[in-house]
């Protein structure tokens, strides 16, 4: 066997491995290191690669050429098991894009599976705003559904390959640990990615599940938002326009513009701070306090209500200010600065790392549901910075908060091409009919008879 892509499963020291009791198919636990959402480590040769774990895309790609902002890349020439597929792929994200050559190679997982698997991989040779200054990763592992895979859903995803070849349950779960740690810092934040199941040591209490509405992104249904215990009182369809998704590859909590404006107004009103610069809310400015003071007591809790598997019930996930008022590195010696961990979005509500850091999140693809549970690492100085509770009645909420037009992108393309084809056929028939000579026998005009000169039929096809 040649030098395939090896996966070394590293665990942060604070998270000892515990196998689920009574399970014959043990899930595989990988460490998340670097900065909240990286799986450590994939290495096509002795140089390890850090991979961003992204539940908002479906392609597995690594740097395939040197880049000034990254430390290493996957040299396909050094892998005797790599096989090119002969085509390139381009993937665009909310920020950034890349183009890479598609091939397949062997992924070795020495612990847990103790075996190797053949997976599709793109080696990136061109990118724009994808590899950025200060990043600690060399590639991306998309864990969304095959529907989002580029160039088409026929390209089997990494996790689908693993489920098929390793015969593991179609489930994975994530614990992202970074609450209260400086953004872009070199702290000891970490976490875990569990492939094939749920790890009991990574959560406390019950797991609450919400149905997956569409299998492309992990699209869920949000019923309402509360700021400091007070509902925003928006139509629930506003929260789901045009979709609401759980995306580990997005840093912030992103909200549709109307929802974002309402949240900012409510947070500002209840923050106990008389005046705040607009730049803080838009992300262009930081807010700073002296080192002896922390601002979290000034801000309210934010709660998101999700529909339960029992559609007549909901449950609530709550983040404290420690998760969305985020410390920044290198602001100054005598003061510490913070950013607002929420931003506006033009096309989705995105539950990103800002919220996910507060919970253990289960992506149960086999049963079409996403689960949330309290995370032991979502604590600062021993105090939890997130909450989860329920059930609550949905009597005051519409039975369906997902807009009817919320079809996934591939389906929209199929519908569009189908309609264009139908229109083309109709247009061709119309041209043929117009060019054919009329062989109908002429009848004498009768003012009482509706004929071709009548306004009722003058535009009919002949």
Secondary structure, 3 states (H helix, E strand, C coil): CCCCEEECCCCCCCCCCCCCCCCCCCCEEEEECCCCCEEEEEECCCCCEEEEEECCCCCEEEECCCCCCCCCCCCHHHCCCCEEEEEEEEEECCCCEEEEEEEEEEEEECCCCCEEEEEEEEEEEEEECCCCCCCCCCEEEECCCHHHCCCCCCCCCHHHHHHHHHCCCCEEEEEECCCCCCECCCCCCCEEEEECCCCHHHCEEEEEEEECCEECCEECCEEEEEECCEECCCCHHHHCCCCEEECCCCCCEEEEHHHHHHHHHHHHHHCCCCCCCHHHHHCCCCEEEECCCCCHHHCCCEEEEEECCCCCEEEEEEECHHHHEEEECCCCCCEEEEEECEEEECCCEEECHHHHCCEEEEEEHHHCEEEEEECCCCEECCEECEEEEEEEECCCCCCCCCCCCCCCHHHHHHHHHHHHHHHHHHHHHHHHHHHCCCCCCCCCCCCCCCCCCCCCCCCCCC
